[in-house]
Structure formats: structure tokens, C-alpha cells
Amino acid sequence: MIVVAVSGANDCLYCVVAHGALVRIYAEDPHLAEQLATNHRTADINDAHRTMCDVAVALTEDPTAVDEADLERLREHGFSTEEIWDIGSLTALFNLSNRMAHFADMRPNEEFYTLGRE
């Protein structure tokens, strides 16, 4: 979910399509990836996952705005210190990955577009 929400915020076609396929497969939901990529705030996810995506997208769009209040919101939804670190590090990794995919003009494999839609 983090990867797709962050990649959507970064307009990274490769990661939205490739990792969106994994979201569809693991969640068994053919619509979830597009919801996360276009506007995670209206996606059909629980409050904990929405908060997780809120923080990841905030860290992507305006990293200096993320503060202790954001971390506290994650804690209130049951995320441990280690899980919060994972959210931040995965967000940072995919911000790098998105930029490299843009730089290299990477295109998703054709089969990724249809995986998890049946």
C-alpha cells in the first residue's frame, strides 16, 4: 500500500503498475491499487492503513512537515516503533526508486496491467 500510494504521489507509472499488481493480488481486490495511487484518502482501507499512507505521502510531498504528531497518530493506530521506522524507510526507498524509474524511463511489463484483476 505504501509503495503504490507513494508512487502515485510521484507519478511513477512503473511502480504504480508493477506494485499495484501485487496489491491487487495480496488484497484480493481488483480496485485497491488504483484507489491508493490516485487518492489513498478515499481508498477502501481501514483507518490504520489510511494513517500509514497519510504519513508516507506527507513524507513524500513535504518531508519537513512530518513531525512527532504524525508519529503519534501512527502509535495510536497500533504501529510499533519498528513498524514506524519501516514505514519511513520504505517511503524513502521508493522515493528513490520512483526517481530512478523516471530517470531510466522504465516501463512496466505488459502482464502487470492485468494481474489480480480477475
Secondary structure as UniProt FT lines:
FT   HELIX           2..9
FT   TURN            10..11
FT   HELIX           13..27
FT   TURN            30..31
FT   HELIX           32..39
FT   HELIX           40..42
FT   HELIX           47..61
FT   HELIX           63..65
FT   HELIX           68..76
FT   TURN            77..78
FT   HELIX           81..104
FT   HELIX           110..113
FT   TURN            114..116
//
